[in-house]
Amino acid sequence: MARTLRVLTRLMGWACVAIGLYHVALGNAAIPGAGSAGATVDSWGRFMGSSFVGYGLAWLWAARQRPIPAQAVRWLAGVFLLGGAGRLLSLAVDGRPHWFQLVLTVLELGLPPVYFWLAAAEERELRDAAPAGVEPA
């Protein structure tokens, strides 16, 4: 379980960094269906892309810790879940977006429970491996 958490945490971090840089570089062209959305949406998308880079770096920071901090994983997964909830709200208010946005919604709602479940895996593994009466560092 701890290895799965470490792999998924790194994968999430690198994916978010790459996606964020893609949005910073391409602006509206990075958003399916938003190619002619104008300068305001382009500016907002590039800003949000840079924020997503920071979010990915936070995942990578967590992945580099020994053990991976369960609380950080839970917070980061919670932010991802909030993004999925925002997409659901948009779906309810404004209707169906581009099909790719629906795929992203499924990921944003489906992955957080996996991270919540795995969050303490490495901390638990280290605690269980420690000799009786000794707290791991």
Disulfide bonds with the S-S distance in Angstrom:
none
